[in-house]
């Protein structure tokens, strides 16, 4: 998973090597609290993006 800066046209990595196994549907979703979630291998992970840290 990567982040794109539309002003600088720069790409940076947020989550390396996700390699999720997907059967169907979206590959990225949010939960009721607004956290981004995806799969890494067979594990559900929550993505915390803290740019500038």
WOLIN-V174737 format. One record per pair of residues at least 12 apart in sequence whose ideal C-beta (glycine too) atoms are under 10 Angstrom apart, sorted by the first residue. I is the first residue (numbers start at 1). J is the second residue. Records with the same first field share a line. If there is no record, write none. Layout:
I: J + J
This chain:
1: 13 + 14 + 15 + 16 + 17 + 18 + 20 + 27 + 28 + 36 + 38 + 40 + 45 + 47 + 49
2: 14 + 15 + 16
3: 15 + 49 + 51
5: 51
12: 49 + 51
14: 36 + 47 + 48 + 49 + 50 + 51
15: 36 + 38 + 40 + 45 + 47 + 48 + 49
16: 40
17: 40 + 41
18: 38 + 39 + 40 + 41 + 45 + 47
19: 39 + 40 + 41
20: 38 + 39 + 40 + 41 + 42 + 43 + 44 + 45
21: 39 + 40 + 41 + 42
22: 38 + 39
26: 38
27: 39
28: 47
29: 44
30: 46 + 47
31: 44 + 46
33: 46
35: 47 + 48
36: 48 + 49
